[in-house]
């Protein structure tokens, strides 16, 4: 006889802050390219600064979610020198994920029963 157990899941959110560089596109007025120096290959753009902010936030969330799913470390934020026309902002993102019961002590810093 076998018995299936359903392990409860705990919702957990981790908050990260990253420096984002927004550079205006030289050939298209109003268009901004955005990249995160700490996350290689994490870049986006938008037809306005507002759209570029939205798009890069989504790109950061996807990038970090992938790292967490693959059990890879999250890089620390980096500050870099930028061109005169660039805008530098810090963007905060929250990544939530499920943790199976029993693994809380390993995955949740400061967790105590």
C-alpha positions as CSV (number, residue, x, y, z in Angstrom):
1,X,0.0,0.0,0.0
2,X,1.4,3.4,-0.9
3,X,0.3,6.7,0.4
4,X,0.7,10.0,-1.4
5,X,1.5,13.0,0.7
6,X,0.8,16.5,-0.4
7,X,3.3,18.9,1.0
8,X,2.0,22.3,1.7
9,X,3.7,25.2,0.0
10,X,4.8,28.4,1.5
11,X,4.8,31.6,-0.6
12,X,8.0,33.5,-0.2
13,X,9.1,36.9,-1.7
14,X,12.6,38.2,-2.0
15,X,13.1,41.9,-2.9
16,X,16.1,43.0,-5.0
17,X,17.4,46.5,-6.0
18,X,19.4,47.0,-9.2
19,X,20.9,50.0,-10.9
20,X,19.5,50.5,-14.4
21,X,21.0,52.7,-17.1
22,X,18.6,54.4,-19.6
23,X,20.2,55.8,-22.7
24,X,18.3,57.8,-25.3
25,X,18.4,56.3,-28.8
26,X,20.5,58.6,-31.0
27,X,18.5,57.9,-34.2
28,X,14.9,57.8,-32.8
29,X,13.7,60.6,-30.6
30,X,12.0,59.6,-27.4
31,X,13.2,56.0,-27.5
32,X,15.3,54.7,-24.6
33,X,17.5,51.7,-24.3
34,X,17.8,50.2,-20.8
35,X,20.3,47.8,-19.3
36,X,21.3,46.4,-15.9
37,X,25.1,46.4,-15.4
38,X,24.9,43.6,-12.7
39,X,22.8,41.3,-14.9
40,X,24.7,40.4,-18.2
41,X,22.4,40.4,-21.1
42,X,19.4,41.9,-19.2
43,X,18.4,44.8,-21.5
44,X,15.3,46.3,-23.0
45,X,14.0,49.4,-24.6
46,X,10.8,51.6,-24.9
47,X,9.3,54.2,-27.0
48,X,9.4,56.5,-24.0
49,X,11.2,56.5,-20.7
50,X,8.1,55.2,-18.9
51,X,7.8,52.3,-21.3
52,X,11.5,51.5,-21.0
53,X,11.1,51.4,-17.2
54,X,8.2,49.0,-17.4
55,X,10.0,46.8,-19.9
56,X,13.3,46.6,-18.0
57,X,11.5,45.8,-14.7
58,X,9.8,42.9,-16.5
59,X,13.1,41.8,-17.9
60,X,14.8,41.9,-14.5
61,X,11.9,39.8,-13.0
62,X,12.3,37.2,-15.7
63,X,16.1,37.1,-15.4
64,X,16.0,36.7,-11.6
65,X,13.2,34.1,-11.7
66,X,15.3,32.0,-14.1
67,X,18.3,32.3,-11.9
68,X,16.3,31.2,-8.8
69,X,14.6,28.3,-10.7
70,X,18.1,27.1,-11.8
71,X,19.4,27.5,-8.3
72,X,22.0,30.0,-9.4
73,X,23.2,32.9,-7.3
74,X,21.8,36.4,-7.8
75,X,24.6,38.9,-8.6
76,X,25.1,41.9,-6.5
77,X,24.3,45.3,-7.9
78,X,27.0,47.2,-9.8
79,X,27.5,50.9,-10.3
80,X,29.1,52.0,-13.5
81,X,30.1,55.3,-15.1
82,X,27.7,56.5,-17.7
83,X,27.5,58.9,-20.6
84,X,26.3,62.5,-20.1
85,X,22.9,61.8,-21.7
86,X,22.2,58.6,-19.7
87,X,19.8,58.4,-16.8
88,X,20.6,56.2,-13.9
89,X,17.9,54.8,-11.6
90,X,17.5,52.1,-9.0
91,X,14.7,49.7,-9.6
92,X,13.3,47.5,-7.0
93,X,11.6,44.2,-7.9
94,X,10.0,41.5,-5.8
95,X,10.3,37.9,-6.9
96,X,7.9,35.4,-5.3
97,X,8.1,31.7,-5.4
98,X,6.8,28.6,-3.6
99,X,8.8,26.6,-1.1
100,X,7.8,23.1,-0.2
101,X,7.3,22.6,3.5
102,X,10.4,21.2,5.2
103,X,12.9,23.3,3.2
104,X,12.2,26.6,4.9
105,X,15.3,26.6,7.1
106,X,17.5,26.1,4.0
107,X,15.9,28.7,1.8
108,X,14.6,31.4,4.1
109,X,17.3,33.3,5.9
110,X,16.3,33.9,9.5
111,X,13.5,31.3,9.5
112,X,12.9,29.7,12.8
113,X,10.1,27.4,14.0
